[in-house]
Amino acid sequence: MNYYLLHELFTIKAQSHLLLYSKIKEKKGWVVMVQIVKTHPKSFYGGVLFIAALLLSNFFIQKMEVTGQVPPILVLATVLDVMIILPVVLFLFVLRRKATLSLLAPLWLLGAGFVHWIVPAYAKEHLQYMNVSIILVEAGFILLELFLLVIFIKNLKTWRNNFKASKHTIPHLLSRISIANQQTFGGYPKLERLIGVIATDVSAIRYVFFPHLDDKLAGEHTFSYHKNSEYFGVFLMFVHAMLIEIIAVHVMLMQYSHTIAWIATLLDFYALVFLIADYQAIRKSPVVIQNNHLHFQKGLRFHMTVPLEKVADVRRYEGEALPGERDSFTLMLAGLEKVPPQFEIRLSEAVEGYRVFGFKRKVMKIFLTVDEPERFLQTLIEARPVSKKDI
């Protein structure tokens, strides 16, 4: 689960349980948790019970003061429980997946807010080291981004030339940025990876504050997938809820820690910008069949380019529920009701796609729904002939 997913969970559930279920189930974290409940029930429930016991015990000791006045050693123990032991148990026994910074950062932020809430006012002076640590971590990230920005500026001319050169062969913004990064920083894989992380932030800012730089793709070989969906209504609900949440969370956290409150507000604002940019990217990035390639970009969440010769099979999807396969990519938008995709595309070999912040993923199957399914199918058949018995 990422920070954006946690926001959906806590702010939207009172408005529409069905909407929340449809939205969250698309997320990888939810799919992972559904699989965990089915395949590892003992470790899952054991981990959940341990985390609940850990939080409750610290709540009673700190907030309720059931053991009397809280000494400094218990404050330190609470910080260790919430900031270290809880994440370890969560990832090893509940989620059963590798911890990543994109997951740990919001988890630590929530943990810091919880600690500030339960620790008595007279003992908060013992939390100064934690506040300083948070500020140092934030400063470290800012310095890292400044360092990468300096490197990027030094190579800006080369990068810009590579970016412009790919315009005629790569229609989508994120894919063009990835190609330019590879061509410019390909000799330094770690640097390319870090630049890829910043590319998502830059794309979000570009889509929201400079929308005129990217025209909406159109033509007989482009196929939108958002017009006939219910996602616009979902999008408006999320924006409305997040605007309310930004104010409410800031006011609530300000009572306990100004530092935590402003950090949470900045993250909330970033999540809002990301949400708006994601919808802008959805509008401006239809499915494109061009130059013997099939191009996909699902908002800011995922993008990939598939050579048509690697398309082994194209068929109409006949199942009722979408299978949660790890090597698949789903180009569908959440709505009030859960609906199956229109088509299933199987590849002859795995093709690499890119998730948020440049994380890579191998794809063998593509499930998608477009606004003009018959025209899409006919165009794809003409671009790469397939057997009619597979349709």
C-alpha positions as a Markdown table, in Angstrom:
| # | Residue | x | y | z |
|---|---|---|---|---|
| 1 | Met | 0.0 | 0.0 | 0.0 |
| 2 | Asn | 1.3 | 3.4 | -0.8 |
| 3 | Tyr | 0.5 | 6.8 | 0.7 |
| 4 | Tyr | -2.1 | 7.6 | -1.9 |
| 5 | Leu | -3.9 | 4.3 | -1.2 |
| 6 | Leu | -4.0 | 5.0 | 2.6 |
| 7 | His | -5.7 | 8.3 | 1.8 |
| 8 | Glu | -8.4 | 6.6 | -0.2 |
| 9 | Leu | -8.9 | 4.1 | 2.6 |
| 10 | Phe | -9.4 | 6.7 | 5.4 |
| 11 | Thr | -11.2 | 9.5 | 3.6 |
| 12 | Ile | -13.6 | 7.9 | 1.2 |
| 13 | Lys | -15.1 | 4.9 | 3.0 |
| 14 | Ala | -17.8 | 6.9 | 4.7 |
| 15 | Gln | -19.1 | 8.1 | 1.3 |
| 16 | Ser | -19.2 | 4.9 | -0.7 |
| 17 | His | -18.1 | 1.5 | 0.4 |
| 18 | Leu | -18.7 | 0.1 | -3.0 |
| 19 | Leu | -16.7 | 2.8 | -4.7 |
| 20 | Leu | -13.8 | 2.2 | -2.2 |
| 21 | Tyr | -13.9 | -1.5 | -2.9 |
| 22 | Ser | -13.7 | -1.0 | -6.6 |
| 23 | Lys | -10.9 | 1.5 | -6.4 |
| 24 | Ile | -8.7 | -0.2 | -3.9 |
| 25 | Lys | -8.9 | -3.6 | -5.4 |
| 26 | Glu | -7.1 | -2.3 | -8.5 |
| 27 | Lys | -4.1 | -1.5 | -6.4 |
| 28 | Lys | -1.3 | -4.0 | -6.2 |
| 29 | Gly | -1.2 | -3.8 | -2.4 |
| 30 | Trp | -4.9 | -4.9 | -2.2 |
| 31 | Val | -4.3 | -7.8 | -4.6 |
| 32 | Val | -1.4 | -8.9 | -2.6 |
| 33 | Met | -3.4 | -8.8 | 0.7 |
| 34 | Val | -6.2 | -10.8 | -0.9 |
| 35 | Gln | -3.7 | -13.4 | -2.0 |
| 36 | Ile | -2.2 | -13.4 | 1.5 |
| 37 | Val | -5.5 | -14.0 | 3.2 |
| 38 | Lys | -6.1 | -17.0 | 0.9 |
| 39 | Thr | -2.6 | -18.5 | 1.0 |
| 40 | His | -1.1 | -17.5 | 4.4 |
| 41 | Pro | -4.0 | -17.1 | 6.8 |
| 42 | Lys | -2.0 | -18.0 | 9.9 |
| 43 | Ser | 0.9 | -15.5 | 9.4 |
| 44 | Phe | -1.5 | -12.8 | 8.2 |
| 45 | Tyr | -3.9 | -12.9 | 11.1 |
| 46 | Gly | -1.1 | -13.6 | 13.6 |
| 47 | Gly | 0.8 | -10.5 | 12.3 |
| 48 | Val | -2.4 | -8.4 | 12.4 |
| 49 | Leu | -3.1 | -9.5 | 16.0 |
| 50 | Phe | 0.5 | -8.7 | 17.0 |
| 51 | Ile | 0.3 | -5.2 | 15.5 |
| 52 | Ala | -3.0 | -4.6 | 17.2 |
| 53 | Ala | -1.6 | -5.7 | 20.6 |
| 54 | Leu | 1.5 | -3.6 | 20.1 |
| 55 | Leu | -0.5 | -0.4 | 19.3 |
| 56 | Leu | -3.1 | -1.0 | 22.1 |
| 57 | Ser | -0.4 | -1.7 | 24.7 |
| 58 | Asn | 1.5 | 1.5 | 23.9 |
| 59 | Phe | -1.8 | 3.4 | 23.8 |
| 60 | Phe | -2.7 | 2.3 | 27.3 |
| 61 | Ile | 0.8 | 2.9 | 28.7 |
| 62 | Gln | 1.2 | 6.3 | 27.1 |
| 63 | Lys | -2.2 | 7.8 | 26.6 |
| 64 | Met | -4.1 | 6.2 | 29.4 |
| 65 | Glu | -1.0 | 6.0 | 31.7 |
| 66 | Val | -2.1 | 2.7 | 33.2 |
| 67 | Thr | 1.4 | 2.1 | 34.6 |
| 68 | Gly | 1.7 | 5.6 | 36.1 |
| 69 | Gln | 3.8 | 8.5 | 34.9 |
| 70 | Val | 5.7 | 7.7 | 31.7 |
| 71 | Pro | 9.5 | 7.7 | 32.1 |
| 72 | Pro | 11.9 | 8.5 | 29.2 |
| 73 | Ile | 12.7 | 4.8 | 28.7 |
| 74 | Leu | 9.1 | 4.0 | 27.9 |
| 75 | Val | 8.9 | 6.8 | 25.4 |
| 76 | Leu | 12.0 | 5.3 | 23.6 |
| 77 | Ala | 10.4 | 1.9 | 23.7 |
| 78 | Thr | 7.2 | 3.2 | 22.1 |
| 79 | Val | 9.2 | 4.9 | 19.3 |
| 80 | Leu | 11.1 | 1.6 | 18.6 |
| 81 | Asp | 7.8 | -0.4 | 18.7 |
| 82 | Val | 6.0 | 1.9 | 16.2 |
| 83 | Met | 8.8 | 2.9 | 13.9 |
| 84 | Ile | 10.8 | -0.3 | 13.7 |
| 85 | Ile | 9.1 | -3.4 | 15.1 |
| 86 | Leu | 5.7 | -2.6 | 13.5 |
| 87 | Pro | 7.1 | -2.2 | 9.9 |
| 88 | Val | 9.2 | -5.4 | 10.3 |
| 89 | Val | 6.1 | -7.4 | 11.3 |
| 90 | Leu | 3.9 | -5.8 | 8.7 |
| 91 | Phe | 6.2 | -6.6 | 5.8 |
| 92 | Leu | 7.5 | -10.0 | 7.0 |
| 93 | Phe | 4.2 | -11.6 | 8.2 |
| 94 | Val | 1.3 | -9.5 | 6.9 |
| 95 | Leu | 2.2 | -8.2 | 3.5 |
| 96 | Arg | 5.0 | -10.8 | 3.0 |
| 97 | Arg | 6.8 | -8.5 | 0.5 |
| 98 | Lys | 10.0 | -6.6 | 0.3 |
| 99 | Ala | 10.0 | -3.2 | 2.0 |
| 100 | Thr | 10.5 | -0.2 | -0.3 |
| 101 | Leu | 11.0 | 3.5 | 0.5 |
| 102 | Ser | 7.7 | 4.4 | -1.2 |
| 103 | Leu | 5.9 | 2.2 | 1.4 |
| 104 | Leu | 8.1 | 2.9 | 4.4 |
| 105 | Ala | 8.0 | 6.7 | 4.2 |
| 106 | Pro | 4.2 | 7.2 | 4.6 |
| 107 | Leu | 4.2 | 4.4 | 7.2 |
| 108 | Trp | 6.9 | 6.1 | 9.3 |
| 109 | Leu | 5.0 | 9.4 | 8.9 |
| 110 | Leu | 1.8 | 7.9 | 10.2 |
| 111 | Gly | 3.8 | 6.2 | 13.0 |
| 112 | Ala | 5.3 | 9.5 | 14.0 |
| 113 | Gly | 1.9 | 11.1 | 14.2 |
| 114 | Phe | 0.6 | 8.2 | 16.3 |
| 115 | Val | 3.5 | 8.5 | 18.7 |
| 116 | His | 3.0 | 12.3 | 19.1 |
| 117 | Trp | -0.6 | 11.7 | 19.8 |
| 118 | Ile | -0.3 | 9.1 | 22.5 |
| 119 | Val | 2.8 | 10.4 | 24.4 |
| 120 | Pro | 1.8 | 12.7 | 27.3 |
| 121 | Ala | 2.6 | 16.4 | 27.0 |
| 122 | Tyr | 5.1 | 16.3 | 29.8 |
| 123 | Ala | 7.1 | 13.5 | 28.1 |
| 124 | Lys | 7.1 | 15.1 | 24.6 |
| 125 | Glu | 10.5 | 16.6 | 25.3 |
| 126 | His | 11.9 | 13.2 | 24.9 |
| 127 | Leu | 10.7 | 13.1 | 21.3 |
| 128 | Gln | 12.9 | 16.0 | 20.1 |
| 129 | Tyr | 15.4 | 13.5 | 18.6 |
| 130 | Met | 12.7 | 12.0 | 16.5 |
| 131 | Asn | 11.6 | 15.3 | 15.2 |
| 132 | Val | 15.2 | 16.2 | 14.4 |
| 133 | Ser | 15.6 | 12.8 | 12.6 |
| 134 | Ile | 12.5 | 13.5 | 10.4 |
| 135 | Ile | 13.9 | 16.9 | 9.5 |
| 136 | Leu | 17.3 | 15.4 | 8.7 |
| 137 | Val | 15.7 | 12.7 | 6.5 |
| 138 | Glu | 13.6 | 15.4 | 4.7 |
| 139 | Ala | 16.7 | 17.5 | 4.2 |
| 140 | Gly | 18.6 | 14.5 | 2.9 |
| 141 | Phe | 15.9 | 13.9 | 0.2 |
| 142 | Ile | 16.0 | 17.6 | -0.7 |
| 143 | Leu | 19.8 | 17.5 | -1.1 |
| 144 | Leu | 19.6 | 14.3 | -3.2 |
| 145 | Glu | 17.0 | 15.9 | -5.5 |
| 146 | Leu | 19.2 | 19.0 | -5.8 |
| 147 | Phe | 22.2 | 16.9 | -6.6 |
| 148 | Leu | 20.3 | 15.0 | -9.3 |
| 149 | Leu | 18.9 | 18.3 | -10.6 |
| 150 | Val | 22.4 | 19.7 | -11.0 |
| 151 | Ile | 23.5 | 16.5 | -12.9 |
| 152 | Phe | 20.4 | 16.7 | -15.1 |
| 153 | Ile | 21.0 | 20.4 | -15.9 |
| 154 | Lys | 24.6 | 19.6 | -16.9 |
| 155 | Asn | 23.2 | 17.0 | -19.4 |
| 156 | Leu | 20.1 | 19.0 | -20.3 |
| 157 | Lys | 21.1 | 19.7 | -23.9 |
| 158 | Thr | 21.8 | 16.1 | -24.7 |
| 159 | Trp | 18.6 | 14.9 | -22.8 |
| 160 | Arg | 16.5 | 17.5 | -24.7 |
| 161 | Asn | 17.8 | 16.4 | -28.1 |
| 162 | Asn | 17.0 | 12.7 | -27.2 |
| 163 | Phe | 13.6 | 13.7 | -25.9 |
| 164 | Lys | 12.7 | 15.6 | -29.1 |
| 165 | Ala | 14.1 | 12.9 | -31.3 |
| 166 | Ser | 11.7 | 10.3 | -29.8 |
| 167 | Lys | 8.6 | 12.4 | -30.5 |
| 168 | His | 7.9 | 10.9 | -33.9 |
| 169 | Thr | 8.3 | 7.3 | -32.8 |
| 170 | Ile | 7.1 | 7.4 | -29.1 |
| 171 | Pro | 3.7 | 9.1 | -28.7 |
| 172 | His | 3.4 | 9.1 | -24.9 |
| 173 | Leu | 5.2 | 11.5 | -22.5 |
| 174 | Leu | 6.4 | 9.0 | -19.9 |
| 175 | Ser | 7.8 | 6.6 | -22.5 |
| 176 | Arg | 9.6 | 9.5 | -24.2 |
| 177 | Ile | 11.1 | 10.5 | -20.9 |
| 178 | Ser | 12.2 | 6.9 | -20.2 |
| 179 | Ile | 13.9 | 6.7 | -23.6 |
| 180 | Ala | 15.6 | 10.0 | -23.1 |
| 181 | Asn | 16.9 | 8.9 | -19.7 |
| 182 | Gln | 18.2 | 5.7 | -21.1 |
| 183 | Gln | 20.0 | 7.4 | -23.9 |
| 184 | Thr | 21.4 | 10.1 | -21.7 |
| 185 | Phe | 22.3 | 8.3 | -18.5 |
| 186 | Gly | 22.3 | 4.7 | -19.7 |
| 187 | Gly | 26.0 | 4.3 | -18.8 |
| 188 | Tyr | 25.1 | 4.8 | -15.2 |
| 189 | Pro | 22.3 | 2.5 | -14.2 |
| 190 | Lys | 21.9 | 3.7 | -10.6 |
| 191 | Leu | 21.8 | 7.3 | -11.8 |
| 192 | Glu | 19.3 | 6.5 | -14.5 |
| 193 | Arg | 17.1 | 4.8 | -11.8 |
| 194 | Leu | 17.2 | 7.9 | -9.6 |
| 195 | Ile | 16.5 | 10.2 | -12.5 |
| 196 | Gly | 13.5 | 8.0 | -13.3 |
| 197 | Val | 12.1 | 8.6 | -9.8 |
| 198 | Ile | 12.2 | 12.3 | -10.3 |
| 199 | Ala | 10.7 | 11.9 | -13.8 |
| 200 | Thr | 7.3 | 11.0 | -12.2 |
| 201 | Asp | 7.3 | 14.2 | -10.2 |
| 202 | Val | 8.3 | 16.3 | -13.2 |
| 203 | Ser | 5.6 | 14.7 | -15.3 |
| 204 | Ala | 3.0 | 15.4 | -12.6 |
| 205 | Ile | 4.0 | 19.0 | -12.5 |
| 206 | Arg | 4.0 | 19.3 | -16.3 |
| 207 | Tyr | 0.5 | 17.8 | -16.6 |
| 208 | Val | -1.0 | 20.0 | -13.9 |
| 209 | Phe | 0.7 | 23.4 | -14.3 |
| 210 | Phe | 1.8 | 23.3 | -17.9 |
| 211 | Pro | -1.0 | 21.3 | -19.7 |
| 212 | His | -0.4 | 23.3 | -23.0 |
| 213 | Leu | 2.9 | 21.5 | -23.5 |
| 214 | Asp | 1.2 | 18.2 | -24.3 |
| 215 | Asp | -1.6 | 18.0 | -26.9 |
| 216 | Lys | -4.2 | 15.4 | -26.7 |
| 217 | Leu | -3.3 | 12.6 | -29.0 |
| 218 | Ala | -5.8 | 12.0 | -31.8 |
| 219 | Gly | -6.1 | 10.1 | -35.1 |
| 220 | Glu | -7.4 | 6.9 | -36.6 |
| 221 | His | -4.8 | 4.8 | -34.7 |
| 222 | Thr | -5.6 | 6.3 | -31.2 |
| 223 | Phe | -8.1 | 4.8 | -28.9 |
| 224 | Ser | -9.3 | 6.5 | -25.7 |
| 225 | Tyr | -10.4 | 4.5 | -22.7 |
| 226 | His | -11.8 | 7.0 | -20.3 |
| 227 | Lys | -14.9 | 8.5 | -22.0 |
| 228 | Asn | -17.3 | 5.6 | -21.4 |
| 229 | Ser | -16.0 | 4.9 | -17.9 |
| 230 | Glu | -17.3 | 6.2 | -14.6 |
| 231 | Tyr | -13.8 | 7.3 | -13.5 |
| 232 | Phe | -14.5 | 11.1 | -13.9 |
| 233 | Gly | -17.1 | 10.9 | -11.1 |
| 234 | Val | -14.7 | 8.9 | -9.0 |
| 235 | Phe | -12.0 | 11.4 | -9.7 |
| 236 | Leu | -14.2 | 14.3 | -8.6 |
| 237 | Met | -15.0 | 12.5 | -5.3 |
| 238 | Phe | -11.4 | 11.9 | -4.5 |
| 239 | Val | -10.4 | 15.5 | -5.2 |
| 240 | His | -13.3 | 16.8 | -3.0 |
| 241 | Ala | -12.4 | 14.4 | -0.2 |
| 242 | Met | -8.7 | 15.2 | -0.3 |
| 243 | Leu | -9.3 | 19.0 | -0.2 |
| 244 | Ile | -11.3 | 18.5 | 3.0 |
| 245 | Glu | -8.7 | 16.1 | 4.3 |
| 246 | Ile | -5.8 | 18.5 | 3.7 |
| 247 | Ile | -7.4 | 21.1 | 6.0 |
| 248 | Ala | -8.7 | 18.6 | 8.6 |
| 249 | Val | -5.4 | 16.7 | 9.0 |
| 250 | His | -3.3 | 19.8 | 9.2 |
| 251 | Val | -5.5 | 21.3 | 12.0 |
| 252 | Met | -5.5 | 18.0 | 13.9 |
| 253 | Leu | -1.7 | 17.4 | 13.7 |
| 254 | Met | -0.9 | 21.1 | 14.4 |
| 255 | Gln | -2.1 | 20.4 | 18.0 |
| 256 | Tyr | 0.6 | 17.9 | 18.5 |
| 257 | Ser | 3.5 | 18.8 | 16.2 |
| 258 | His | 4.0 | 21.7 | 13.8 |
| 259 | Thr | 6.7 | 19.8 | 12.0 |
| 260 | Ile | 4.6 | 16.7 | 11.4 |
| 261 | Ala | 1.6 | 18.8 | 10.4 |
| 262 | Trp | 3.4 | 20.6 | 7.7 |
| 263 | Ile | 5.1 | 17.5 | 6.4 |
| 264 | Ala | 1.7 | 15.8 | 6.2 |
| 265 | Thr | 0.2 | 18.8 | 4.5 |
| 266 | Leu | 3.0 | 18.8 | 1.9 |
| 267 | Leu | 2.5 | 15.1 | 1.2 |
| 268 | Asp | -1.3 | 15.7 | 1.0 |
| 269 | Phe | -0.8 | 18.5 | -1.5 |
| 270 | Tyr | 1.6 | 16.3 | -3.5 |
| 271 | Ala | -1.0 | 13.5 | -3.5 |
| 272 | Leu | -3.6 | 16.0 | -4.8 |
| 273 | Val | -1.3 | 17.2 | -7.6 |
| 274 | Phe | -0.5 | 13.6 | -8.5 |
| 275 | Leu | -4.2 | 12.7 | -8.6 |
| 276 | Ile | -5.0 | 15.6 | -10.9 |
| 277 | Ala | -2.0 | 14.9 | -13.1 |
| 278 | Asp | -2.9 | 11.3 | -13.3 |
| 279 | Tyr | -6.4 | 12.2 | -14.8 |
| 280 | Gln | -4.8 | 14.7 | -17.2 |
| 281 | Ala | -2.4 | 11.9 | -18.4 |
| 282 | Ile | -5.4 | 9.5 | -18.8 |
| 283 | Arg | -7.2 | 12.1 | -21.0 |
| 284 | Lys | -4.1 | 12.9 | -23.1 |
| 285 | Ser | -2.7 | 9.4 | -23.4 |
| 286 | Pro | -4.9 | 7.0 | -25.4 |
| 287 | Val | -3.8 | 3.6 | -26.6 |
| 288 | Val | -1.8 | 4.1 | -29.8 |
| 289 | Ile | -1.0 | 1.7 | -32.6 |
| 290 | Gln | 2.0 | 3.2 | -34.4 |
| 291 | Asn | 5.2 | 2.1 | -36.2 |
| 292 | Asn | 4.5 | -1.6 | -35.6 |
| 293 | His | 4.2 | -1.0 | -31.9 |
| 294 | Leu | 1.3 | -0.9 | -29.4 |
| 295 | His | 1.7 | 2.0 | -27.0 |
| 296 | Phe | 0.1 | 2.1 | -23.5 |
| 297 | Gln | 0.1 | 4.8 | -20.8 |
| 298 | Lys | -2.3 | 4.5 | -17.9 |
| 299 | Gly | -2.1 | 7.9 | -16.4 |
| 300 | Leu | 1.1 | 8.3 | -14.4 |
| 301 | Arg | 0.8 | 4.7 | -13.0 |
| 302 | Phe | 2.1 | 2.6 | -15.8 |
| 303 | His | 3.5 | 2.8 | -19.4 |
| 304 | Met | 4.9 | 0.3 | -21.9 |
| 305 | Thr | 5.6 | -0.2 | -25.6 |
| 306 | Val | 4.8 | -3.6 | -27.1 |
| 307 | Pro | 6.3 | -4.6 | -30.5 |
| 308 | Leu | 3.4 | -6.1 | -32.6 |
| 309 | Glu | 5.5 | -9.1 | -33.5 |
| 310 | Lys | 5.4 | -10.1 | -29.8 |
| 311 | Val | 1.6 | -10.1 | -29.7 |
| 312 | Ala | 0.9 | -13.8 | -29.8 |
| 313 | Asp | -2.9 | -13.8 | -29.3 |
| 314 | Val | -5.8 | -11.3 | -29.1 |
| 315 | Arg | -9.1 | -12.4 | -27.9 |
| 316 | Arg | -12.3 | -11.1 | -26.3 |
| 317 | Tyr | -12.3 | -11.6 | -22.6 |
| 318 | Glu | -15.0 | -14.0 | -21.5 |
| 319 | Gly | -14.4 | -14.3 | -17.8 |
| 320 | Glu | -16.5 | -12.5 | -15.1 |
| 321 | Ala | -13.7 | -11.6 | -12.7 |
| 322 | Leu | -10.3 | -10.2 | -13.6 |
| 323 | Pro | -7.5 | -12.6 | -12.6 |
| 324 | Gly | -4.9 | -11.0 | -10.3 |
| 325 | Glu | -1.9 | -12.3 | -12.2 |
| 326 | Arg | 1.5 | -10.7 | -11.4 |
| 327 | Asp | 2.7 | -10.7 | -14.9 |
| 328 | Ser | -0.3 | -8.9 | -16.3 |
| 329 | Phe | -1.2 | -5.3 | -17.0 |
| 330 | Thr | -4.7 | -4.0 | -16.8 |
| 331 | Leu | -5.8 | -0.9 | -18.7 |
| 332 | Met | -9.1 | -0.2 | -17.0 |
| 333 | Leu | -10.4 | 2.6 | -14.9 |
| 334 | Ala | -12.3 | 2.1 | -11.6 |
| 335 | Gly | -16.0 | 2.9 | -11.5 |
| 336 | Leu | -19.0 | 2.4 | -9.2 |
| 337 | Glu | -19.4 | -1.2 | -10.5 |
| 338 | Lys | -16.9 | -3.8 | -11.2 |
| 339 | Val | -16.9 | -4.9 | -14.8 |
| 340 | Pro | -14.6 | -7.3 | -16.8 |
| 341 | Pro | -12.3 | -6.1 | -19.5 |
| 342 | Gln | -13.2 | -6.3 | -23.2 |
| 343 | Phe | -9.9 | -7.8 | -24.5 |
| 344 | Glu | -7.1 | -10.0 | -23.4 |
| 345 | Ile | -3.8 | -9.7 | -25.3 |
| 346 | Arg | -1.2 | -12.4 | -24.7 |
| 347 | Leu | 2.5 | -11.9 | -25.6 |
| 348 | Ser | 4.9 | -14.4 | -27.0 |
| 349 | Glu | 7.6 | -13.2 | -24.5 |
| 350 | Ala | 7.7 | -10.8 | -21.6 |
| 351 | Val | 7.9 | -7.1 | -22.3 |
| 352 | Glu | 9.2 | -4.6 | -19.8 |
| 353 | Gly | 6.8 | -2.0 | -18.5 |
| 354 | Tyr | 7.4 | 0.9 | -16.1 |
| 355 | Arg | 5.4 | 1.7 | -13.0 |
| 356 | Val | 5.3 | 4.8 | -10.8 |
| 357 | Phe | 8.8 | 6.3 | -10.1 |
| 358 | Gly | 10.5 | 4.1 | -12.7 |
| 359 | Phe | 10.0 | 0.7 | -11.1 |
| 360 | Lys | 10.1 | -2.0 | -13.8 |
| 361 | Arg | 7.7 | -4.9 | -14.3 |
| 362 | Lys | 7.6 | -7.8 | -16.8 |
| 363 | Val | 4.3 | -8.3 | -18.6 |
| 364 | Met | 3.0 | -11.3 | -20.4 |
| 365 | Lys | -0.7 | -10.5 | -20.6 |
| 366 | Ile | -2.6 | -7.2 | -21.1 |
| 367 | Phe | -6.3 | -6.8 | -20.2 |
| 368 | Leu | -7.9 | -3.6 | -21.5 |
| 369 | Thr | -11.1 | -1.8 | -22.2 |
| 370 | Val | -11.4 | 1.0 | -24.8 |
| 371 | Asp | -14.2 | 3.4 | -25.8 |
| 372 | Glu | -14.4 | 2.0 | -29.4 |
| 373 | Pro | -13.7 | -1.7 | -29.1 |
| 374 | Glu | -14.7 | -2.8 | -32.6 |
| 375 | Arg | -12.5 | -0.2 | -34.3 |
| 376 | Phe | -9.6 | -1.0 | -31.9 |
| 377 | Leu | -9.9 | -4.7 | -32.7 |
| 378 | Gln | -10.1 | -4.1 | -36.5 |
| 379 | Thr | -7.1 | -1.8 | -36.5 |
| 380 | Leu | -5.0 | -4.2 | -34.4 |
| 381 | Ile | -5.9 | -7.1 | -36.8 |
| 382 | Glu | -4.9 | -5.0 | -39.8 |
| 383 | Ala | -1.7 | -3.9 | -38.1 |
| 384 | Arg | -0.8 | -7.5 | -37.1 |
| 385 | Pro | -3.0 | -10.3 | -38.6 |
| 386 | Val | -4.3 | -12.8 | -36.1 |
| 387 | Ser | -6.3 | -15.9 | -36.6 |
| 388 | Lys | -10.1 | -15.2 | -36.5 |
| 389 | Lys | -10.6 | -18.3 | -34.4 |
| 390 | Asp | -8.9 | -16.4 | -31.5 |
| 391 | Ile | -11.4 | -13.5 | -31.7 |
